[in-house]
Each structure stands twice: as structure tokens, then as C-alpha cells.
Amino acid sequence: MPIQTRVREAGGRPVEAVAPLGADAVALPVRPGPTAPADALPELPFPVEELLALHRAKGEPGEIVAAPVRLDGRLCELLLYGVGEAAPADLRKAGAALTRRGRGRDTLVAGLPEASSDGLAAFVEGALLAAYEFTIRSGDDEDAGAGKGKRPPGTLALAVEGADAWAAVRRGEALARAAARARDLANQPSTDKGPSWLAGRAADIAAEAGLELRVLGEKELAERGFGGLLAVGGGSPRPPRLIELSYRPEDADGRHVVLVGKGIAFDSGGLSLKPNDNMKTMKTDMAGGGAVMAVMGALRGLGVRSRVTGLVAAAENMPSGSAMRPGDVITHYGGRTSEVLNTDAEGRLVLADALAYAAAELDPDVIVDVATLTGAAKVALGLRHGALYATDDDLADALLAAGRAAGEPLWRMPLIDEYRPGIDSDVADVANIERRGFGGGSIMAALFLREFAGGRRWAHLDVAGPARATGEDAEITKGATGFGTRLLLTWLGAASG
């Protein structure tokens, strides 16, 4: 399982649930100000206020104070965890901190604070995603160095009261598992993860979630004019694929959304070869495509009512005698041409095909693409914010709000028309990198993609920074983060509501 911790309902008060569940830890929420009522706490040999004061704890999200207690004749650990104002962001952080503090425990029973449905869902998201781990080690964990003390708790039992609260917990679990699936896809080494491997995982998702699947192979891509995919994938012995997943709910609201994901299974840079250090994370260059696949797999379970089509433009960018060259001109789907000035600016070339296909053939009301597209976006916004470009203000506002709610924040960037001449080509309709000294590499990439969106309502998420993490931070774990998955599901759910 991508997430090791299992969520189950404890029932009743968390203190009373410890013995029947065989739990070795019990957690109770603490907010700033007065502490929890005395009848909610196990018997302590000291006032809880003194315990909190000793640790200078203020009930802020992420704070945890521990003490040994005896419950029903068994020695357990009491964890008092801060929840701040119990806003969703506070509870997401609190859930993550609690799971990490519970490492090595078999069962952790947690009482939930009074909070909104969104807050309870966020708590579960944080708790589960902080428990995420990806490994392909041989042998058991003890032999491999990931000892029991480092494992997440085997079971997180929640003391839930009421159907609405339990529905919120289930929603948080669904969002977390979708994000974990996106992480799994991106963390998978490229040893096996070629375009056909991604198509195979899409088939698994389609079968599981009741989706329609269509995969275009090399022959069909050539016959239909997907020149960008063919050019980028031309240097690899593993040919490209266009993956199309379709979700058609019975009670559809009449809106058709197309999601487009960059699916570069590995990016060497092609003939414009990357330095070795820059290649080490390139197994995750399909993180946008992985997010789209994970979103598609979660739509039915979350009751999204919009019709949604997910496209993943999958290729492997490798150097060889058959690789595309600087100076080549590509004819994309629909006939528009681009001049290749840098083979390492390959993501926009495959996305151009998918965007043009979506605009011309799928009749969408809105198109949103997500891609680890430019290092420039990472330089501009760092590792926690994605760059958002949009041709429609209402669409931009809705995505920004969804990002805030999901804990996957975006920052809107400008589509500067005065910069458009920077991607003019002498021999084609457009060049794949900026060539007049304007700078703004992320903006230039977005302007390139806009050329292929067919005038549709369109947004582009450049997630090169937040799609990968170098360490743990709240619900984020080292490696692929699944960024964009919860954001898009939140947006689609709000739009369908």
C-alpha cells in the first residue's frame, strides 16, 4: 500500500477505545486557551495545565506533548496535540505531526477536535500523507534499516461521532490515497517506467474506477499527426503513447473538463543533455501526468458530477541517432509548427499535441494542464507554490481557491502579450524557447502552450517546484509530492457541487 496507516473508526471516547483496540497510544486535541474538559482525559498524576506549561505548549498546530498513563491496567502514551484554531490548514499540519510522533506504534487512537467537515478531512489527509513511504528494498524493514521505530503507526483509529463527521473522514482518506497514488507513479524508477508502463497503470485505474480508456500507440500517433510526441520520443527505444481516460457520470452537470498531464517518463534532456545531477530527479518528470491519472481514479468515489477527460502525453526524452535535433521543425497535431531550439524544452512539445487534440476533438468547456515544466517557475516561487497561468479570471480564481483549500497553493503569473515575439521563429509558427532576451522562462513556456489551446478557457499549472521535495514538511514526504492531485479534485468537486 502507498499509505501504510489504516484508518478505522474507534467509536466512543478515545480513552475508552484504547483497551478494546489494544492501542499503545491515545491522542487528544488541545486548542489555545482552556484545556479539554477533565472527563475527556485519562487520570493523570498531575494537572494537564502543568504538563503543557512544563513543555511551553500553547496548543499550536504541530505541537505535541507526551506523558505515560495507565489505562485499564495497561501502560500507554498520552499525546496532547495542538490544533490551533482548527482551521483546515491547522488540522492538516496537526494530523501530519501526530502520525510522525506515532511512529513505531501498532495502534494510535485519536480523538478529533470540533471542526468543520473540511477541517476533519484535512486532518485525515495530513495524518495519512505523512505516513506515506515508497520503497523497493529487498528483505524486511528491519534488515533494510527502516526499523520499527521509523514505521508509521499500523492503524490510526479515530473517535468519530456522527455520520457527517465520518463522511468527512472518508473524503479525507480518498483525497490522501489519490495523492499517494500520484506519488507512487512519480517515485517509480524509470527502469520499467516507460510510456507503455504508464499506459498499463492507466488501464489498472480504468478497470478499478469504471473509466473508459483509449491509448494511441506509435503507429496511430504518426497517422494522426502527433508530431510533438513522436519527436520527443524518437530517441528512445520505448515509443510514446497518448493516454486518454474518460469519466462520464450518470448525473452529469453538463460541463466537460479536460485535464492534460505531462508524462515524460524520463528526461535526459535529449541531445541538449542535462548535467548528471539535474538528471537524478527526472524519473518524476511525469508528475503532472501522474496527478491527472490519480485524479481520474478518484472522481467516481468522490461523486464528481462533471464529465472529465484526462490526457497524458507520455514519452521518454533520450539522446540517440534517432533523437530530435536542435533546428528541427515539428508539425504538431492540427498542423501548427514549432522550431526546436533546445531539446530539453520537450515538455511543451508533447503538451502542445495534447492541447491541440483536446481543443479540436473533445469540445471541452475548460482545459487545465499540469506539468513539471520549467526550472524558472521553481526559481520564482520556490518549492511550495505552483505557478498558475490562465486565460480566464474566473477560472484562475477558482483554481487559486481550490489550491488554498487543498493545501496545494498556487500563485497567478502573468501571460504578458508583449513577450510573445520572444518565441517567434524564422522558419516555423513558434520556437520552443525564448530567443530575444526577454527572460521569464516560465512565462515563455506558458505563451507557447497558449498557442495550442485553440482559444478555449485554459489554465496551465507549472509545478516544477512543489512536485518534488527534499525532505519532510507537514504532510509532504521526501520525493514526489503528488502536488496538484488534491487541488484538482477540490476544484472539480466545488465546480460540481
C-alpha positions as semicolon CSV with decimal commas, in nm:
position;residue;x (nm);y (nm);z (nm)
1;M;0,000;0,000;0,000
2;P;0,127;0,350;-0,074
3;I;-0,001;0,465;0,267
4;Q;0,080;0,220;0,542
5;T;-0,154;0,357;0,808
6;R;-0,511;0,223;0,808
7;V;-0,797;0,446;0,922
8;R;-1,073;0,286;1,122
9;E;-1,350;0,412;1,349
10;A;-1,282;0,373;1,718
11;G;-1,626;0,467;1,845
12;G;-1,696;0,632;2,177
13;R;-1,440;0,835;2,367
14;P;-1,079;0,780;2,258
15;V;-0,971;0,694;2,613
16;E;-1,231;0,416;2,633
17;A;-1,131;0,282;2,291
18;V;-0,770;0,211;2,388
19;A;-0,823;-0,118;2,569
20;P;-1,056;-0,295;2,322
21;L;-0,833;-0,194;2,029
22;G;-0,514;-0,293;2,206
23;A;-0,377;0,055;2,141
24;D;-0,045;0,166;2,278
25;A;-0,108;0,541;2,240
26;V;-0,403;0,776;2,273
27;A;-0,411;1,130;2,134
28;L;-0,634;1,418;2,235
29;P;-0,659;1,766;2,078
30;V;-0,556;2,082;2,257
31;R;-0,652;2,432;2,144
32;P;-0,504;2,759;2,266
33;G;-0,672;2,872;2,584
34;P;-0,858;2,643;2,827
35;T;-0,765;2,276;2,803
36;A;-1,001;1,991;2,725
37;P;-1,265;1,902;2,988
38;A;-1,129;1,682;3,262
39;D;-1,370;1,397;3,178
40;A;-1,215;1,371;2,830
41;L;-0,872;1,295;2,974
42;P;-0,735;0,981;3,138
43;E;-0,648;1,005;3,505
44;L;-0,317;1,188;3,542
45;P;-0,096;1,224;3,849
46;F;-0,067;1,596;3,773
47;P;-0,289;1,870;3,629
48;V;-0,277;1,878;3,249
49;E;-0,220;2,254;3,259
50;E;0,109;2,195;3,442
51;L;0,215;1,938;3,183
52;L;0,151;2,181;2,900
53;A;0,322;2,464;3,086
54;L;0,627;2,247;3,151
55;H;0,670;2,199;2,776
56;R;0,572;2,560;2,699
57;A;0,300;2,423;2,477
58;K;0,034;2,665;2,355
59;G;-0,191;2,436;2,152
60;E;-0,044;2,546;1,821
61;P;-0,072;2,312;1,522
62;G;0,218;2,069;1,513
63;E;0,285;2,083;1,889
64;I;0,273;1,750;2,072
65;V;0,322;1,686;2,444
66;A;0,360;1,326;2,563
67;A;0,314;1,160;2,901
68;P;0,284;0,795;3,015
69;V;-0,056;0,698;3,154
70;R;-0,216;0,377;3,279
71;L;-0,545;0,293;3,111
72;D;-0,749;-0,012;3,210
73;G;-0,441;-0,167;3,366
74;R;-0,219;-0,106;3,061
75;L;0,062;0,146;3,027
76;C;0,001;0,374;2,727
77;E;0,132;0,700;2,596
78;L;-0,089;1,007;2,607
79;L;-0,029;1,256;2,326
80;L;-0,176;1,603;2,359
81;Y;-0,161;1,754;2,012
82;G;-0,215;2,118;1,926
83;V;-0,475;2,213;1,666
84;G;-0,457;2,592;1,670
85;E;-0,788;2,741;1,557
86;A;-0,887;2,406;1,399
87;A;-0,887;2,556;1,050
88;P;-0,818;2,304;0,771
89;A;-0,456;2,416;0,735
90;D;-0,406;2,381;1,112
91;L;-0,557;2,034;1,122
92;R;-0,366;1,912;0,819
93;K;-0,044;2,007;0,998
94;A;-0,167;1,857;1,326
95;G;-0,258;1,525;1,164
96;A;0,082;1,502;0,998
97;A;0,266;1,578;1,323
98;L;0,060;1,320;1,509
99;T;0,136;1,042;1,262
100;R;0,508;1,116;1,273
101;R;0,503;1,122;1,654
102;G;0,323;0,787;1,650
103;R;0,595;0,609;1,452
104;G;0,664;0,264;1,583
105;R;0,318;0,228;1,740
106;D;0,089;-0,054;1,635
107;T;-0,235;0,134;1,702
108;L;-0,286;0,502;1,774
109;V;-0,632;0,610;1,889
110;A;-0,706;0,979;1,831
111;G;-0,987;1,199;1,941
112;L;-1,089;1,461;1,685
113;P;-1,139;1,828;1,766
114;E;-1,460;2,016;1,699
115;A;-1,412;2,133;1,343
116;S;-1,580;2,177;1,008
117;S;-1,612;1,889;0,764
118;D;-1,328;2,039;0,561
119;G;-1,116;2,055;0,875
120;L;-1,176;1,692;0,964
121;A;-1,096;1,585;0,608
122;A;-0,776;1,790;0,620
123;F;-0,672;1,622;0,946
124;V;-0,705;1,279;0,783
125;E;-0,518;1,396;0,472
126;G;-0,229;1,517;0,684
127;A;-0,221;1,205;0,900
128;L;-0,224;0,964;0,606
129;L;0,009;1,151;0,372
130;A;0,269;1,195;0,646
131;A;0,263;0,814;0,675
132;Y;0,342;0,768;0,305
133;E;0,656;0,577;0,217
134;F;0,792;0,436;-0,109
135;T;1,045;0,157;-0,107
136;I;1,155;-0,132;-0,324
137;R;1,411;-0,266;-0,076
138;S;1,470;-0,638;-0,053
139;G;1,410;-0,822;0,274
140;D;1,211;-0,695;0,570
141;D;1,226;-0,343;0,701
142;E;1,442;-0,432;0,998
143;D;1,713;-0,577;0,772
144;A;1,689;-0,285;0,532
145;G;1,744;-0,022;0,800
146;A;1,388;0,109;0,826
147;G;1,339;-0,027;1,178
148;K;1,014;-0,047;1,368
149;G;1,073;0,286;1,535
150;K;1,066;0,456;1,196
151;R;0,748;0,292;1,068
152;P;0,421;0,485;1,074
153;P;0,153;0,354;1,310
154;G;-0,010;0,044;1,167
155;T;-0,363;0,167;1,247
156;L;-0,496;0,514;1,316
157;A;-0,828;0,470;1,496
158;L;-1,041;0,784;1,509
159;A;-1,311;0,850;1,765
160;V;-1,575;0,984;1,525
161;E;-1,922;1,099;1,623
162;G;-2,195;1,137;1,365
163;A;-2,247;1,046;1,001
164;D;-2,132;1,386;0,874
165;A;-1,801;1,359;1,057
166;W;-1,744;1,006;0,929
167;A;-1,821;1,120;0,573
168;A;-1,557;1,394;0,614
169;V;-1,305;1,135;0,735
170;R;-1,377;0,917;0,431
171;R;-1,338;1,215;0,200
172;G;-1,000;1,298;0,353
173;E;-0,896;0,937;0,313
174;A;-0,996;0,938;-0,056
175;L;-0,802;1,259;-0,125
176;A;-0,495;1,127;0,055
177;R;-0,499;0,798;-0,130
178;A;-0,529;0,976;-0,464
179;A;-0,227;1,192;-0,378
180;A;-0,039;0,881;-0,266
181;R;-0,114;0,715;-0,600
182;A;0,030;1,017;-0,780
183;R;0,339;0,993;-0,558
184;D;0,374;0,622;-0,632
185;L;0,361;0,679;-1,007
186;A;0,622;0,955;-0,993
187;N;0,852;0,777;-0,745
188;Q;0,864;0,460;-0,954
189;P;1,213;0,433;-1,107
190;S;1,234;0,468;-1,483
191;T;1,393;0,123;-1,507
192;D;1,048;-0,004;-1,600
193;K;0,852;0,322;-1,619
194;G;0,833;0,390;-1,990
195;P;0,528;0,523;-2,178
196;S;0,377;0,175;-2,215
197;W;0,418;0,117;-1,838
198;L;0,220;0,436;-1,773
199;A;-0,047;0,315;-2,016
200;G;-0,063;-0,011;-1,820
201;R;-0,118;0,173;-1,494
202;A;-0,389;0,379;-1,665
203;A;-0,557;0,052;-1,763
204;D;-0,549;-0,057;-1,398
205;I;-0,708;0,271;-1,291
206;A;-0,973;0,250;-1,561
207;A;-1,072;-0,100;-1,455
208;E;-1,082;-0,004;-1,088
209;A;-1,276;0,322;-1,130
210;G;-1,507;0,235;-1,420
211;L;-1,344;0,467;-1,673
212;E;-1,313;0,443;-2,049
213;L;-0,956;0,406;-2,173
214;R;-0,802;0,476;-2,510
215;V;-0,429;0,455;-2,581
216;L;-0,272;0,576;-2,905
217;G;0,049;0,392;-2,994
218;E;0,333;0,496;-3,221
219;K;0,158;0,396;-3,546
220;E;-0,166;0,581;-3,461
221;L;0,025;0,887;-3,342
222;A;0,205;0,903;-3,676
223;E;-0,114;0,853;-3,876
224;R;-0,293;1,130;-3,688
225;G;-0,010;1,382;-3,685
226;F;0,108;1,394;-3,323
227;G;0,448;1,528;-3,425
228;G;0,548;1,658;-3,083
229;L;0,509;1,323;-2,909
230;L;0,687;1,143;-3,191
231;A;0,977;1,389;-3,197
232;V;1,035;1,385;-2,822
233;G;1,004;1,008;-2,802
234;G;1,209;0,946;-3,116
235;G;1,540;0,898;-2,934
236;S;1,413;0,622;-2,705
237;P;1,356;0,253;-2,783
238;R;1,037;0,288;-2,573
239;P;0,792;0,465;-2,807
240;P;0,548;0,737;-2,693
241;R;0,183;0,698;-2,602
242;L;-0,117;0,928;-2,573
243;I;-0,330;0,805;-2,284
244;E;-0,695;0,910;-2,271
245;L;-0,913;0,833;-1,968
246;S;-1,283;0,931;-1,976
247;Y;-1,521;0,974;-1,684
248;R;-1,891;1,014;-1,766
249;P;-2,110;1,027;-1,454
250;E;-2,475;0,930;-1,489
251;D;-2,591;1,254;-1,325
252;A;-2,350;1,477;-1,519
253;D;-2,392;1,851;-1,472
254;G;-2,332;1,927;-1,840
255;R;-1,977;2,060;-1,802
256;H;-1,684;1,890;-1,977
257;V;-1,338;1,939;-1,830
258;V;-1,020;1,816;-1,997
259;L;-0,712;1,764;-1,781
260;V;-0,378;1,734;-1,960
261;G;-0,068;1,597;-1,789
262;K;0,295;1,598;-1,894
263;G;0,408;1,236;-1,895
264;I;0,782;1,244;-1,961
265;A;0,880;0,908;-1,813
266;F;1,244;1,015;-1,800
267;D;1,406;1,336;-1,920
268;S;1,775;1,322;-2,009
269;G;1,743;1,649;-2,197
270;G;1,791;1,466;-2,527
271;L;2,080;1,593;-2,740
272;S;2,073;1,911;-2,526
273;L;2,191;1,680;-2,247
274;K;2,132;1,768;-1,883
275;P;2,420;1,757;-1,631
276;N;2,422;1,437;-1,427
277;D;2,296;1,598;-1,107
278;N;2,000;1,752;-1,290
279;M;1,901;1,409;-1,422
280;K;1,875;1,239;-1,084
281;T;1,516;1,352;-1,019
282;M;1,395;1,313;-1,376
283;K;1,202;0,995;-1,306
284;T;0,949;1,239;-1,159
285;D;0,919;1,445;-1,478
286;M;0,585;1,275;-1,539
287;A;0,446;1,402;-1,207
288;G;0,186;1,610;-1,388
289;G;0,066;1,308;-1,581
290;G;0,065;1,102;-1,262
291;A;-0,152;1,364;-1,092
292;V;-0,401;1,354;-1,381
293;M;-0,418;0,974;-1,365
294;A;-0,469;0,981;-0,988
295;V;-0,743;1,244;-1,020
296;M;-0,925;1,035;-1,278
297;G;-0,918;0,733;-1,048
298;A;-1,080;0,925;-0,760
299;L;-1,362;1,107;-0,940
300;R;-1,633;0,844;-0,903
301;G;-1,561;0,776;-0,539
302;L;-1,585;1,147;-0,459
303;G;-1,907;1,192;-0,656
304;V;-1,779;1,450;-0,904
305;R;-2,062;1,533;-1,144
306;S;-1,871;1,699;-1,428
307;R;-1,767;1,496;-1,726
308;V;-1,387;1,475;-1,716
309;T;-1,135;1,356;-1,974
310;G;-0,775;1,302;-1,872
311;L;-0,497;1,310;-2,130
312;V;-0,140;1,206;-2,053
313;A;0,120;1,280;-2,320
314;A;0,377;1,010;-2,242
315;A;0,726;0,991;-2,392
316;E;1,087;0,935;-2,290
317;N;1,337;1,204;-2,389
318;M;1,667;1,029;-2,466
319;P;1,973;1,101;-2,685
320;S;2,044;0,867;-2,976
321;G;2,089;0,864;-3,351
322;S;1,712;0,891;-3,394
323;A;1,662;1,174;-3,142
324;M;1,525;1,513;-3,242
325;R;1,792;1,777;-3,309
326;P;1,820;2,147;-3,239
327;G;1,698;2,315;-3,555
328;D;1,434;2,053;-3,633
329;V;1,081;2,171;-3,715
330;I;0,788;1,973;-3,574
331;T;0,438;1,961;-3,717
332;H;0,202;1,923;-3,424
333;Y;-0,149;1,782;-3,412
334;G;-0,366;2,014;-3,618
335;G;-0,082;2,141;-3,837
336;R;0,082;2,414;-3,630
337;T;0,464;2,402;-3,644
338;S;0,737;2,462;-3,387
339;E;1,112;2,502;-3,422
340;V;1,322;2,304;-3,173
341;L;1,597;2,528;-3,039
342;N;1,658;2,322;-2,723
343;T;1,568;1,954;-2,696
344;D;1,547;1,988;-2,317
345;A;1,239;2,208;-2,359
346;E;1,048;1,892;-2,451
347;G;0,751;1,901;-2,214
348;R;0,582;2,183;-2,401
349;L;0,623;1,990;-2,727
350;V;0,421;1,690;-2,607
351;L;0,168;1,909;-2,426
352;A;0,117;2,108;-2,746
353;D;-0,007;1,794;-2,921
354;A;-0,241;1,703;-2,636
355;L;-0,379;2,057;-2,602
356;A;-0,442;2,086;-2,975
357;Y;-0,615;1,747;-2,977
358;A;-0,832;1,840;-2,678
359;A;-0,934;2,173;-2,829
360;A;-1,012;2,033;-3,175
361;E;-1,164;1,694;-3,095
362;L;-1,306;1,683;-2,741
363;D;-1,514;2,005;-2,730
364;P;-1,422;2,094;-2,370
365;D;-1,565;2,380;-2,170
366;V;-1,230;2,423;-1,999
367;I;-0,880;2,275;-2,030
368;V;-0,631;2,259;-1,743
369;D;-0,281;2,123;-1,792
370;V;-0,035;2,034;-1,517
371;A;0,336;1,984;-1,576
372;T;0,681;1,996;-1,419
373;L;0,764;2,235;-1,700
374;T;1,032;2,491;-1,613
375;G;1,310;2,547;-1,365
376;A;1,220;2,915;-1,396
377;A;0,894;2,858;-1,207
378;K;1,090;2,690;-0,929
379;V;1,331;2,985;-0,911
380;A;1,042;3,233;-0,899
381;L;0,818;3,060;-0,647
382;G;1,027;2,804;-0,460
383;L;0,918;2,457;-0,355
384;R;0,570;2,503;-0,211
385;H;0,379;2,713;-0,466
386;G;0,283;2,617;-0,819
387;A;0,273;2,876;-1,096
388;L;-0,072;2,939;-1,243
389;Y;-0,138;3,087;-1,585
390;A;-0,492;3,131;-1,711
391;T;-0,684;3,296;-1,994
392;D;-0,994;3,343;-1,776
393;D;-1,014;3,530;-1,445
394;D;-1,299;3,322;-1,301
395;L;-1,111;3,001;-1,379
396;A;-0,796;3,141;-1,219
397;D;-0,984;3,248;-0,906
398;A;-1,148;2,906;-0,871
399;L;-0,815;2,725;-0,901
400;L;-0,646;2,962;-0,655
401;A;-0,927;2,899;-0,403
402;A;-0,903;2,524;-0,454
403;G;-0,528;2,537;-0,400
404;R;-0,569;2,721;-0,071
405;A;-0,836;2,479;0,047
406;A;-0,635;2,172;-0,052
407;G;-0,306;2,287;0,096
408;E;-0,151;2,300;-0,252
409;P;-0,114;2,674;-0,308
410;L;-0,080;2,844;-0,646
411;W;0,041;3,189;-0,739
412;R;-0,103;3,352;-1,050
413;M;0,159;3,457;-1,304
414;P;0,109;3,692;-1,599
415;L;0,062;3,595;-1,962
416;I;0,244;3,901;-2,100
417;D;0,145;3,959;-2,461
418;E;0,439;4,194;-2,511
419;Y;0,668;3,894;-2,455
420;R;0,504;3,688;-2,729
421;P;0,754;3,799;-3,001
422;G;1,024;3,630;-2,793
423;I;0,912;3,290;-2,922
424;D;0,880;3,390;-3,287
425;S;1,065;3,155;-3,521
426;D;1,232;3,234;-3,852
427;V;1,108;2,910;-4,009
428;A;0,806;2,787;-3,807
429;D;0,496;2,921;-3,637
430;V;0,668;2,931;-3,299
431;A;1,003;2,847;-3,135
432;N;1,018;2,618;-2,833
433;I;1,234;2,855;-2,625
434;E;1,265;3,231;-2,591
435;R;1,520;3,381;-2,830
436;R;1,512;3,761;-2,792
437;G;1,640;3,816;-2,440
438;F;1,312;3,885;-2,259
439;G;1,381;3,623;-1,990
440;G;1,082;3,491;-1,797
441;G;1,126;3,127;-1,893
442;S;0,808;3,006;-1,723
443;I;0,605;3,283;-1,888
444;M;0,750;3,199;-2,228
445;A;0,661;2,832;-2,187
446;A;0,304;2,929;-2,096
447;L;0,281;3,156;-2,400
448;F;0,400;2,867;-2,616
449;L;0,127;2,639;-2,477
450;R;-0,142;2,904;-2,525
451;E;-0,075;2,883;-2,899
452;F;-0,219;2,531;-2,897
453;A;-0,520;2,573;-2,665
454;G;-0,750;2,668;-2,951
455;G;-0,890;2,976;-2,780
456;R;-1,060;2,761;-2,515
457;R;-1,081;2,859;-2,149
458;W;-0,744;2,729;-2,039
459;A;-0,518;2,720;-1,736
460;H;-0,162;2,595;-1,703
461;L;-0,008;2,476;-1,375
462;D;0,373;2,474;-1,377
463;V;0,455;2,258;-1,074
464;A;0,828;2,203;-1,122
465;G;0,897;2,329;-0,768
466;P;0,628;2,172;-0,547
467;A;0,607;1,838;-0,733
468;R;0,926;1,721;-0,559
469;A;1,050;1,757;-0,202
470;T;1,394;1,711;-0,050
471;G;1,264;1,632;0,299
472;E;0,962;1,606;0,528
473;D;0,739;1,908;0,591
474;A;0,388;1,867;0,736
475;E;0,210;1,618;0,505
476;I;0,492;1,633;0,248
477;T;0,739;1,344;0,237
478;K;1,072;1,325;0,058
479;G;1,047;1,257;-0,315
480;A;0,738;1,307;-0,528
481;T;0,460;1,500;-0,352
482;G;0,159;1,437;-0,576
483;F;0,111;1,815;-0,598
484;G;-0,196;1,910;-0,798
485;T;-0,397;1,597;-0,721
486;R;-0,588;1,727;-0,418
487;L;-0,608;2,073;-0,573
488;L;-0,777;1,949;-0,892
489;L;-1,011;1,715;-0,703
490;T;-1,112;2,000;-0,473
491;W;-1,170;2,228;-0,774
492;L;-1,375;1,965;-0,958
493;G;-1,578;1,887;-0,650
494;A;-1,656;2,253;-0,589
495;A;-1,748;2,306;-0,954
496;S;-1,977;2,004;-0,949
497;G;-2,138;2,088;-0,618
